[in-house]
Amino acid sequence: QVQLVESGGGLVQAGGSLRLSCAVSGSIFSINTMGWYRQAPGKQRELVAVLTTGGSTTYAASVKGRFTISRDNTKNTVYLQMNSLKPEDTAVYYCNVNKALVGYWGQGTQVTVSS
């Protein structure tokens, strides 16, 4: 089992920045990918950014150049640095880890960007 705890969400004005953190604990061996997804009201959950164990990254087109995913292996934590935030970035952000074809999810953290 893998446990994920997100933090760092909040209310920010457009153009501002936030950094989300996801602390990973439990059986962390053989994790394939770590990433962030988001879900806005009335919309499906969508990929924001993914980081593989090899260091490759994938970003949604809507956040490329503004968001950066990274990890600190010493703290078993994955981060999402969000800059130049827009009102359309408002959503619940979820941390995700994939291990042995099983996906694990955090509880989500709310990000609200005011115009």
Sequence and secondary structure as in RCSB ss.txt:
>XXXX:A:sequence
QVQLVESGGGLVQAGGSLRLSCAVSGSIFSINTMGWYRQAPGKQRELVAVLTTGGSTTYAASVKGRFTISRDNTK
NTVYLQMNSLKPEDTAVYYCNVNKALVGYWGQGTQVTVSS
>XXXX:A:secstr
 EEEEEE  EEEETT  EEEEEEEEE  TTEEEEEEEEE TTS  EEEEEEETTS EEE TTTTTTEEEEEETTT
TEEEEEE S  GGG EEEEEEEEETTEEEE   EEEEEE 
